[in-house]
């Protein structure tokens, strides 16, 4: 049973919950933007993280951290299960305070998880964004709403580096 890892159970539970609520992961904004870009002649596409880096987030080498992530995931699943309508409404209306409250609910008491899943990634992405901003291109970037919120969100980190950021 060693290959039956908590991260896999969490994915199965997430997908089951989403499906029960008549939602689909394929309807996510990132999936929709990618599909549109492909229909419009296969515009170039790049990601801030490789699939390997994404899997490392799901299954860290530190088993204690993995179990802690699973615990946070279960709490978030329970919370979002009850608040999925609120989450969607907050996103649709741009209600940053509500989004931040709902998004961060599962991280309470788990600062290492918030650091791993949000803060560290946001800081990494800002470094990548700075390189992109130096290029002579226009980019359309999609990230999860949780990465845009609060003083450790991508917009706040860019502002702290002196960039003018409109929006959140």
Rosetta blueprint (number, residue, H / E / L):
1 X L
2 X L
3 X L
4 X L
5 X L
6 X H
7 X H
8 X H
9 X H
10 X H
11 X H
12 X H
13 X H
14 X H
15 X H
16 X H
17 X H
18 X H
19 X H
20 X H
21 X L
22 X L
23 X L
24 X L
25 X H
26 X H
27 X H
28 X L
29 X H
30 X H
31 X H
32 X H
33 X H
34 X H
35 X H
36 X H
37 X H
38 X H
39 X H
40 X L
41 X L
42 X L
43 X L
44 X L
45 X L
46 X L
47 X L
48 X L
49 X L
50 X L
51 X H
52 X H
53 X H
54 X H
55 X H
56 X H
57 X H
58 X H
59 X L
60 X L
61 X L
62 X L
63 X H
64 X H
65 X H
66 X H
67 X H
68 X H
69 X H
70 X H
71 X H
72 X H
73 X H
74 X H
75 X H
76 X H
77 X H
78 X H
79 X H
80 X H
81 X H
82 X H
83 X H
84 X H
85 X H
86 X H
87 X H
88 X H
89 X H
90 X H
91 X H
92 X H
93 X H
94 X L
95 X L
96 X H
97 X H
98 X H
99 X H
100 X H
101 X H
102 X H
103 X H
104 X H
105 X H
106 X H
107 X H
108 X L
109 X L
110 X L
111 X H
112 X H
113 X H
114 X H
115 X H
116 X H
117 X H
118 X H
119 X H
120 X H
121 X H
122 X H
123 X H
124 X H
125 X H
126 X H
127 X H
128 X H
129 X H
130 X H
131 X H
132 X H
133 X H
134 X L
135 X L
136 X L
137 X L
138 X L
139 X L
140 X L
141 X L
142 X L
143 X L
144 X L
145 X H
146 X H
147 X H
148 X H
149 X L
150 X L
151 X L
152 X L
153 X L
154 X H
155 X H
156 X H
157 X H
158 X H
159 X H
160 X H
161 X L
162 X L
163 X L
164 X L
165 X L
166 X L
167 X L
168 X L
